[in-house]
Amino acid sequence: MIAGALAMTAMQALAATPADDYATQYENCLTDAGGINNGTVEACSSSVDAKVKREMNATYSRLHARLKAQSPGDADKLEDTQLAWLAYRNGQCSLATTYVGSPMHGYCPMMLNIQRLEELKEMAGQ
């Protein structure tokens, strides 16, 4: 039941996430693994999330460096909001894992990281 809800949520995220294909990569991983269960959700979300994090960190670094040169106050705001967002992500996913179940341990941060990446890319004009 949880796995089905996660698959449906991933499909909805795919429709809502125009730029990158991370949600598609996740769906393809589940398909290639032979179906949805706690193990495949964790493995696939961890694999995709590693890629998302690399791109998110690179995008953040470029944006922060540009803002620091153009408007140091805005660079400080970006840093503050990123730290607040990280606290939100970690707390939200901890709650989701507790109340929805163990598949959320990897799935939740992956999905929130994809969303944050899109936000950072928008601010960076990408």
C-alpha positions as CSV (number, residue, x, y, z in Angstrom):
1,M,0.0,0.0,0.0
2,I,2.8,2.4,0.9
3,A,4.8,1.4,-2.1
4,G,1.8,2.1,-4.4
5,A,1.3,5.5,-2.8
6,L,5.0,6.3,-3.3
7,A,4.8,5.3,-7.0
8,M,1.8,7.4,-7.5
9,T,3.5,10.4,-5.7
10,A,6.6,9.9,-7.9
11,M,4.4,10.0,-11.0
12,Q,2.7,13.2,-9.8
13,A,6.1,14.7,-9.1
14,L,7.2,13.8,-12.6
15,A,4.3,15.7,-14.0
16,A,5.1,18.7,-11.7
17,T,8.8,18.7,-12.3
18,P,9.5,20.1,-15.8
19,A,13.3,20.4,-15.9
20,D,15.2,17.3,-15.0
21,D,14.4,13.7,-15.3
22,Y,15.2,12.5,-11.8
23,A,11.7,11.3,-11.1
24,T,11.9,9.3,-14.4
25,Q,15.2,7.9,-13.4
26,Y,13.6,6.8,-10.1
27,E,10.6,5.2,-11.9
28,N,12.9,3.4,-14.3
29,C,15.1,2.1,-11.5
30,L,12.0,0.6,-9.8
31,T,10.9,-1.0,-13.0
32,D,14.4,-2.4,-13.7
33,A,14.5,-3.7,-10.2
34,G,11.4,-5.8,-10.8
35,G,8.9,-3.8,-8.8
36,I,8.2,-1.8,-5.7
37,N,9.1,-3.0,-2.3
38,N,11.0,-1.4,0.7
39,G,14.3,-2.5,-0.6
40,T,13.9,-1.2,-4.1
41,V,12.5,2.1,-2.9
42,E,15.5,2.6,-0.7
43,A,18.0,1.5,-3.3
44,C,16.5,3.5,-6.1
45,S,15.9,6.7,-4.1
46,S,19.4,6.6,-2.7
47,S,20.9,6.2,-6.1
48,V,18.9,9.0,-7.7
49,D,19.3,11.2,-4.7
50,A,23.1,11.1,-4.9
51,K,22.8,12.5,-8.4
52,V,20.3,15.2,-7.3
53,K,22.6,16.2,-4.4
54,R,25.6,16.6,-6.7
55,E,23.7,18.9,-9.0
56,M,22.0,20.8,-6.2
57,N,25.3,21.4,-4.4
58,A,26.9,22.6,-7.7
59,T,24.0,24.8,-8.5
60,Y,23.9,26.3,-5.0
61,S,27.7,27.0,-5.1
62,R,27.5,28.8,-8.4
63,L,24.5,30.8,-7.3
64,H,26.1,31.7,-4.0
65,A,29.3,32.8,-5.6
66,R,27.5,34.9,-8.1
67,L,25.4,36.6,-5.4
68,K,28.4,37.1,-3.2
69,A,30.1,39.1,-6.0
70,Q,26.9,41.0,-6.9
71,S,25.1,41.4,-3.7
72,P,26.7,40.0,-0.5
73,G,23.6,40.5,1.5
74,D,21.6,38.3,-0.9
75,A,24.3,35.7,-0.7
76,D,23.9,35.7,3.1
77,K,20.1,35.4,2.7
78,L,20.6,32.4,0.3
79,E,22.8,30.7,2.9
80,D,20.3,31.4,5.7
81,T,17.4,30.0,3.6
82,Q,19.4,26.9,2.5
83,L,20.2,26.1,6.2
84,A,16.5,26.6,7.1
85,W,15.5,24.4,4.2
86,L,17.9,21.7,5.2
87,A,16.4,21.7,8.8
88,Y,12.9,21.6,7.2
89,R,13.8,18.7,4.9
90,N,15.4,16.7,7.7
91,G,12.5,17.3,10.1
92,Q,9.8,16.6,7.5
93,C,11.4,13.4,6.3
94,S,12.0,12.2,9.9
95,L,8.2,12.7,10.5
96,A,7.3,11.1,7.2
97,T,9.4,8.0,8.0
98,T,7.8,7.7,11.5
99,Y,4.2,8.1,10.3
100,V,4.2,6.8,6.8
101,G,6.9,4.1,7.0
102,S,10.4,3.1,6.3
103,P,10.3,3.7,2.5
104,M,10.1,7.4,3.2
105,H,13.6,7.3,4.7
106,G,15.1,7.5,1.2
107,Y,12.2,8.6,-0.9
108,C,11.3,11.8,1.1
109,P,14.7,13.5,0.9
110,M,15.0,12.6,-2.7
111,M,11.8,14.2,-3.7
112,L,12.4,17.3,-1.5
113,N,15.9,17.6,-3.0
114,I,14.5,17.5,-6.5
115,Q,12.1,20.3,-5.6
116,R,14.9,22.4,-4.0
117,L,17.1,21.9,-7.0
118,E,14.4,23.3,-9.2
119,E,14.0,26.3,-6.9
120,L,17.8,26.9,-7.0
121,K,17.9,26.6,-10.7
122,E,15.1,29.1,-11.1
123,M,17.0,31.6,-8.9
124,A,20.1,31.0,-10.9
125,G,18.3,31.5,-14.2
126,Q,18.9,28.0,-15.5
